[in-house]
Amino acid sequence: MAPKPLAGFDWRRIAYNTLASRALDDVEEATNRNRATVPKDHVVLYQFSARGHDMAQCILGSLINGKHDAAGAYYRSRPMLLSLGLTLEDALGSPLGRAGGFSDGRDIGVVCNLPNPDGPVVLPMSGDVGSQYTPTAGWAQSVTYHRDVLKDASWKGALGVALGGDGSVATNGFWAALTMATTLKLPMLFYIEDNDLGISVKGEMQTPGGNIAKNLASFTNLFLRDGDGTDPHESARLLQECVHHVRSGAGPALVHLTLPRLSSHSGPDNQKGYRTDAEIAADQARDPLPRLKQYLVPSLMSEKEWTALEAEVVRDVDVALTAARARGIPDAAKIGEHMYADDRAGAPEAFGGLTRAWRHALGGTETPREDGDMLRFAEAVRRTLRRELEVNPKVVVFGEDVGKKGGVHLVTEGLQKQFGAARVFDTSLSEEGIIGRASGLAISGLMPVAEIQFRKYADPATEQLNNTGTMRWRTANRFAAPMVVRMPGGFGKDVGDPWHSLSDEVRFAHAYGWQMAIPSNAADAVGLLRTAMRSPNPTVYFEHRSLLMTGDGSARYPGDDYMIPFGKARVVREGKALTLVSWGAMVHRCIDAADRFAGDVELLDLRTIAPWDRAAVLASVTKTGRCLIVHEDNLTAGFGAEVAATVTQEVFWHLDAPVIRLAPKDIPMPYHPVLLDAVLPDADRIAGAIAELLRA
């Protein structure tokens, strides 16, 4: 005999959403099976069924009901989204690629999002496995910040819940988030639905023994529950216990539920190629839907009421399908919109980051003070961070060694002592975790300033950096995660190496949605950093190691409100015969070289390369007729190639000589100073290139 339905749940609604999810899967799977005989635009090109995962997710969704709750989900999470307010029409319209919905046809239909200023939020999902965990941990940390630092009582009891399959527990994101949640005792729930398959790979290849809950039994600060996700009573009880534990402030929880996958992995997949008929039949016998009916009928509703509920779902899905198919095709003319924020007054704002009103209230000026103190590059960055922490309580500064030590370059020295460990803090050693955390913090309305110790160390965070940059575009301006990522790199004082001296700034010049600033002096460091920290777009802020370690780039402090617009180059030297373009620490070597040709060389410091000041470069080359580009990154496909191509394409007939690039050979930065000097352009080589080009 089935137990009496557990109190505190709207079981009719849970049943409705489970049936609705199953009906949506039925429609999509049937259409895909018969794609040869149905209209082409009725086919879902990327179809993922939640069949078998549906009931437990709908139970979970019924518990995620706080004003500031958030869920990080993945491609098989549509049942939970239905529970959180996703309409049936959107649930069908987006997979069909129709206008509107999650992404206006820009992203896979099951890669969902759900902004909600007055209720649970579904963070923008991604197509890569495991990337949902660290942003959810970031949101969970933001709960504590809004509650304890900003003193917003409405965040009390809020949580972040991350949904993932058993395959995702092998990813960097899962372990990074688990470390964050347990060490900080964050209000975070890990919901692991285990169907024992990662497409075709069995669970024991993802987790030793095949059960992540058992393997985590010794983890400190982690509340664990493990059970059968096809049993409605057990699922509800375990989920209720975990949610209560997290909301009480006792720390994170993880619930592991075993479930069947009652379909192939996706529409194009055929599970019969890697599963036996007996294995498939065994899963079909574990279907949770009949167990849900048995649980509710007749104890909570009659057979007739259940039949009526099924009919209601069929009607609702049919109406939604008709409406979804009637939606228009996305407007191809608008495909370039939302790569960056439209910050004009009245333009729609995305969910995430500082509001336009908040940013404008902070003020700012493009006019620098003339009487400021002389300061070095590192102090300029520190002073700007300090000022922004003073005037904007939503700023948080963090990274490995950023807190007590003050950073490996001592740029954040003293900031934690002044502002406290809630605002300036150390992180675990995970770049995936640092950037993913920043994403969740930013979406919650904070301004995270994250440090990656060296440019090379950003590589493990590639997924999170990409997902952050594309977020506004792929959600059609529904979500954004403005942040600043401070990233030292480049050669050091008399030293280099392949790990700490990488520049590779071109990587971020074509990283979708990112801005990139590379200041060459202390005054620009102040103005560009403040602009980045008040921007509605994410920014990579490159701090050159040579400038951090030497007095090169020292300048007068331009003031507490100084800002430099991105995409505006600085004319360092004026000249009439040759345009010299550079950025970062190489600007100083270019100055030394240019000063040997008084009045001939016009030196432009780009300052930012995403965006970059095309107009200034083209105007200068039009005047001088010659162009030399000097940079530290590799010659092949370095950003100088983009500048050269643009000049050649746009002002070819104004050129009196070929465009020349001077940059290191395509080899890593070497360690020994003699080898380093052999690789990097110095003032003598730059001057030699100038002289040769002037003779051309």
Helices and strands as residue ranges (DSSP letters): H 11-33, G 40-42, H 54-63, E 70-72, H 78-84, H 88-93, E 121-122, H 133-148, G 153-155, E 160-165, G 166-170, H 172-184, E 188-194, E 197-198, E 201-202, G 203-205, G 208-210, H 212-215, E 223-228, H 232-247, E 253-258, G 271-273, H 277-284, H 288-296, H 303-326, G 332-334, H 356-361, E 374-375, H 377-391, E 395-399, H 415-419, E 424-426, H 431-443, E 447-451, G 455-461, H 462-474, E 484-489, H 506-509, E 515-517, H 522-533, E 539-544, H 545-549, E 555-556, E 570-573, E 578-582, H 586-594, E 601-605, E 608-610, H 614-624, E 627-630, H 639-651, G 652-654, E 660-662, H 673-679, H 683-695
